Amino acid sequence: MDPYLQTDRVTLRPFGADDADLLVELDSDPAVMRYLSGGEPTPPQVVHELVLPSLLTGYERWGGRFGVFAAYETATDAFLGWFLLRPERGGPLDEAELGYRLRQADWGRGYATEVSEALLRKAFTELDVRVVWGETMALNRPSQHVMEKVGMTVVRELETPEDMLAVEGAELGGYRYEITREQWEQRRVPQP
Ligand SMILES: CC(C)(COP(=O)(O)OP(=O)(O)OC[C@H]1O[C@@H](n2cnc3c(N)ncnc32)[C@H](O)[C@@H]1OP(=O)(O)O)[C@@H](O)C(=O)NCCC(=O)NCCS
């Protein structure tokens, strides 16, 4: 199967029906889940019955153009985590969310920035996307840092959703980041 995306060090491929264990293990690390569930692992049953099936139907819905993609270190084929690029369900196809979740062992290696940069390029040059957005909790500086490094900026503050009120820093809310195609193209013009 052709990869969805390839960068210098990382290959993104669709998840397969047998990949539930990769997701269960990723979501079992409280550090990974800190700003998502307050550190609670995603129950394996939820991964098997809800999470993985919804990823698989997502590929069908968007004809493989968008979705949540498994990330592998190209040199070793080791699983790193996942990245997502997808419209909201039922939303316009020219607005795509960017997201990422990596194994703690692979933080601090620049993978999130490298792949996010490449996903923006794909969104704006191949997929006819007009705006890419991402949302993050106020305390999740690593995630904000990735979006800032690829040129996204805060467009508004967010209230924490009801189902995340137990997460550390929930009272601080979060931020929505965006970058438009025009802003992305502008970044690529060498400054005098
Ligand atoms: C969000 C997350 C993916 C960020 O991971 P990360 O490893 O901090 O981000 P990067 O991959 O861009 O790595 C950044 C650091 O790697 C280091 N690095 C090493 N080689 C690098 C390279 N070639 N390019 C860029 N950075 C590199 C740098 O120190 C860099 O930090 P700096 O820019 O401050 O110097 C990670 O924290 C995570 O998975 N968190 C749990 C899930 C989560 O919260 N997801 C987001 C929900 S909104």
The ligand as a MOL file (V3000), in Angstrom:
LIG
                    3D

  0  0  0     0  0            999 V3000
M  V30 BEGIN CTAB
M  V30 COUNTS 48 50 0 0 0
M  V30 BEGIN ATOM
M  V30 1 C 2.3480 17.2690 21.2530 0
M  V30 2 C 3.5620 16.3710 20.9970 0
M  V30 3 C 3.3370 15.5440 19.7540 0
M  V30 4 C 4.7780 17.2860 20.8080 0
M  V30 5 O 5.9240 16.4850 20.7010 0
M  V30 6 P 7.3820 17.1210 20.7480 0
M  V30 7 O 8.3160 16.0120 20.6880 0
M  V30 8 O 7.4390 18.0980 21.8770 0
M  V30 9 O 7.4000 18.0020 19.4300 0
M  V30 10 P 8.4810 17.9650 18.2700 0
M  V30 11 O 8.4340 16.6440 17.6630 0
M  V30 12 O 8.2530 19.0960 17.3540 0
M  V30 13 O 9.8340 18.1560 19.0360 0
M  V30 14 C 10.1790 19.3810 19.5600 0
M  V30 15 C 11.5780 19.3130 20.0870 0
M  V30 16 O 12.3380 18.2580 19.4890 0
M  V30 17 C 13.7050 18.6760 19.4010 0
M  V30 18 N 14.1960 18.3490 18.0650 0
M  V30 19 C 15.1450 17.4420 17.8330 0
M  V30 20 N 15.3790 17.3090 16.5380 0
M  V30 21 C 14.5410 18.1680 15.9090 0
M  V30 22 C 14.3160 18.4790 14.5310 0
M  V30 23 N 14.9810 17.8520 13.5420 0
M  V30 24 N 13.3700 19.3900 14.2300 0
M  V30 25 C 12.6560 20.0240 15.1890 0
M  V30 26 N 12.8380 19.7630 16.5240 0
M  V30 27 C 13.7850 18.8400 16.8730 0
M  V30 28 C 13.7730 20.1340 19.7050 0
M  V30 29 O 14.3210 20.2710 20.9840 0
M  V30 30 C 12.3220 20.5460 19.7150 0
M  V30 31 O 12.0270 21.5020 20.6900 0
M  V30 32 P 12.3700 23.0500 20.4170 0
M  V30 33 O 11.7100 23.4180 19.1270 0
M  V30 34 O 11.7860 23.7090 21.5970 0
M  V30 35 O 13.8370 23.1620 20.3440 0
M  V30 36 C 3.7860 15.4350 22.2080 0
M  V30 37 O 4.0100 16.2210 23.3450 0
M  V30 38 C 2.6340 14.4970 22.4820 0
M  V30 39 O 2.4370 13.5010 21.7940 0
M  V30 40 N 1.8480 14.7930 23.5470 0
M  V30 41 C 0.7510 13.9320 23.9710 0
M  V30 42 C -0.4710 14.0390 23.0960 0
M  V30 43 C -0.9580 15.4580 22.9550 0
M  V30 44 O -1.0150 16.2160 23.9260 0
M  V30 45 N -1.3280 15.8060 21.7210 0
M  V30 46 C -1.7930 17.1380 21.3980 0
M  V30 47 C -3.1870 17.3530 21.8330 0
M  V30 48 S -3.7460 18.9800 21.4390 0
M  V30 END ATOM
M  V30 BEGIN BOND
M  V30 1 1 1 2
M  V30 2 1 2 3
M  V30 3 1 2 4
M  V30 4 1 2 36
M  V30 5 1 4 5
M  V30 6 1 5 6
M  V30 7 2 6 7
M  V30 8 1 6 8
M  V30 9 1 6 9
M  V30 10 1 9 10
M  V30 11 2 10 11
M  V30 12 1 10 12
M  V30 13 1 10 13
M  V30 14 1 13 14
M  V30 15 1 14 15
M  V30 16 1 15 16
M  V30 17 1 15 30
M  V30 18 1 16 17
M  V30 19 1 17 18
M  V30 20 1 17 28
M  V30 21 1 18 19
M  V30 22 1 18 27
M  V30 23 2 19 20
M  V30 24 1 20 21
M  V30 25 1 21 22
M  V30 26 2 21 27
M  V30 27 1 22 23
M  V30 28 2 22 24
M  V30 29 1 24 25
M  V30 30 2 25 26
M  V30 31 1 26 27
M  V30 32 1 28 29
M  V30 33 1 28 30
M  V30 34 1 30 31
M  V30 35 1 31 32
M  V30 36 2 32 33
M  V30 37 1 32 34
M  V30 38 1 32 35
M  V30 39 1 36 37
M  V30 40 1 36 38
M  V30 41 2 38 39
M  V30 42 1 38 40
M  V30 43 1 40 41
M  V30 44 1 41 42
M  V30 45 1 42 43
M  V30 46 2 43 44
M  V30 47 1 43 45
M  V30 48 1 45 46
M  V30 49 1 46 47
M  V30 50 1 47 48
M  V30 END BOND
M  V30 END CTAB
M  END
